[in-house]
Amino acid sequence: MTEIQIRMFQIMPLGDSGVGKTTLLNRYIDDSYIPGTAITMAQLRITNVEIEPGVKVKLQIWDIGGVKRLRKMIPLHIPNTDGFLLVFDLTDRESFANIKNEWIPFLPESSPCVLVGHKSDHKHRCVSREEAEELAKELGVSYVEASSVTGHNVKEAFETLVQQIYREKKKQEPQKQETGASRSCLLITGDNICRCSLPLVGNRAWSSC
Ligand SMILES: Nc1nc2c(ncn2[C@@H]2O[C@H](COP(=O)(O)OP(=O)(O)OP(=O)(O)O)[C@@H](O)[C@H]2O)c(=O)[nH]1
């Protein structure tokens, strides 16, 4: 019998309108590239990731449009968000400057974050890797250059963040176990039987897997 741990993390890509947040999500979740997507209002996407043998994460991703009038929705979601992708467009210097000017101010201190230089396939790049790495160092976060056109490093960007969240959560775990925050259950799917450790909500263990 295999023991499987199921966790739930919530993440949010942040960045100016047009940097490619929705396209990045489409590439990560559906492995598809849909050019010229319309401005997003807000949508919740869900996917599953195995982060190490026996540990699965149900990943909820809030995609909120980067235009100014939609930004008031962001603080509503921040308290439930475990980590952020700070996305800028490598062909747009303003979107790079806005990471510090517009997006960092939304974040609680020490939030797990990955800085993503997006559209790395584009010929007309105007932010150098050195500048971006310098910003990442200043912010104390990892830096990944990705392209949703080619798919290059898209998985890496999301999974670097998920691993970071996982490490942070594990640090807080001994305290959770003392309060009995999870319950071991048998999960039967077809011919497979596995043991899962599920979080307790109130006094119930739950899973939507
Ligand atoms: N060259 C190139 N273009 C891309 C890439 N990703 C997205 N685009 C284009 O960038 C434009 C904006 O992409 P979106 O995904 O709509 O941007 P967004 O950040 O979600 O925009 P909002 O919903 O307004 O916040 C679209 O025309 C995409 O086709 C990429 O990796 N390379």
Ligand as a Chemical Component Dictionary entry (heavy atoms), coordinates in Angstrom:
data_LIG
# 
_chem_comp.id                   LIG 
_chem_comp.type                 NON-POLYMER 
_chem_comp.pdbx_formal_charge   0 
_chem_comp.three_letter_code    LIG 
# 
loop_
_chem_comp_atom.comp_id 
_chem_comp_atom.atom_id 
_chem_comp_atom.alt_atom_id 
_chem_comp_atom.type_symbol 
_chem_comp_atom.charge 
_chem_comp_atom.model_Cartn_x 
_chem_comp_atom.model_Cartn_y 
_chem_comp_atom.model_Cartn_z 
_chem_comp_atom.pdbx_ordinal 
LIG N1  N1  N 0 6.352  36.410 -28.259 1  
LIG C1  C1  C 0 5.595  36.008 -27.238 2  
LIG N2  N2  N 0 4.362  36.529 -27.066 3  
LIG C2  C2  C 0 3.625  36.107 -25.999 4  
LIG C3  C3  C 0 4.122  35.142 -25.070 5  
LIG N3  N3  N 0 3.181  34.958 -24.117 6  
LIG C4  C4  C 0 2.156  35.765 -24.432 7  
LIG N4  N4  N 0 2.405  36.450 -25.562 8  
LIG C5  C5  C 0 1.502  37.434 -26.184 9  
LIG O1  O1  O 0 1.332  38.513 -25.277 10 
LIG C6  C6  C 0 0.003  39.018 -25.364 11 
LIG C7  C7  C 0 -0.617 39.191 -24.002 12 
LIG O2  O2  O 0 -0.808 37.926 -23.395 13 
LIG P1  P1  P 0 -1.859 37.680 -22.208 14 
LIG O3  O3  O 0 -1.651 36.282 -21.747 15 
LIG O4  O4  O 0 -3.236 38.052 -22.632 16 
LIG O5  O5  O 0 -1.360 38.740 -21.131 17 
LIG P2  P2  P 0 -1.903 38.973 -19.630 18 
LIG O6  O6  O 0 -0.735 39.329 -18.803 19 
LIG O7  O7  O 0 -2.715 37.812 -19.173 20 
LIG O8  O8  O 0 -2.847 40.242 -19.836 21 
LIG P3  P3  P 0 -4.070 40.742 -18.884 22 
LIG O9  O9  O 0 -5.125 39.671 -18.901 23 
LIG O10 O10 O 0 -4.563 42.007 -19.548 24 
LIG O11 O11 O 0 -3.495 41.006 -17.531 25 
LIG C8  C8  C 0 -0.763 38.079 -26.295 26 
LIG O12 O12 O 0 -0.863 38.676 -27.563 27 
LIG C9  C9  C 0 0.092  36.848 -26.344 28 
LIG O13 O13 O 0 -0.031 36.152 -27.557 29 
LIG C10 C10 C 0 5.429  34.587 -25.301 30 
LIG O14 O14 O 0 5.968  33.752 -24.568 31 
LIG N5  N5  N 0 6.116  35.080 -26.396 32 
# 
loop_
_chem_comp_bond.comp_id 
_chem_comp_bond.atom_id_1 
_chem_comp_bond.atom_id_2 
_chem_comp_bond.value_order 
_chem_comp_bond.pdbx_ordinal 
LIG N1  C1  SING 1  
LIG C1  N2  DOUB 2  
LIG C1  N5  SING 3  
LIG N2  C2  SING 4  
LIG C2  C3  DOUB 5  
LIG C2  N4  SING 6  
LIG C3  N3  SING 7  
LIG C3  C10 SING 8  
LIG N3  C4  DOUB 9  
LIG C4  N4  SING 10 
LIG N4  C5  SING 11 
LIG C5  O1  SING 12 
LIG C5  C9  SING 13 
LIG O1  C6  SING 14 
LIG C6  C7  SING 15 
LIG C6  C8  SING 16 
LIG C7  O2  SING 17 
LIG O2  P1  SING 18 
LIG P1  O3  DOUB 19 
LIG P1  O4  SING 20 
LIG P1  O5  SING 21 
LIG O5  P2  SING 22 
LIG P2  O6  DOUB 23 
LIG P2  O7  SING 24 
LIG P2  O8  SING 25 
LIG O8  P3  SING 26 
LIG P3  O9  DOUB 27 
LIG P3  O10 SING 28 
LIG P3  O11 SING 29 
LIG C8  O12 SING 30 
LIG C8  C9  SING 31 
LIG C9  O13 SING 32 
LIG C10 O14 DOUB 33 
LIG C10 N5  SING 34 
# 
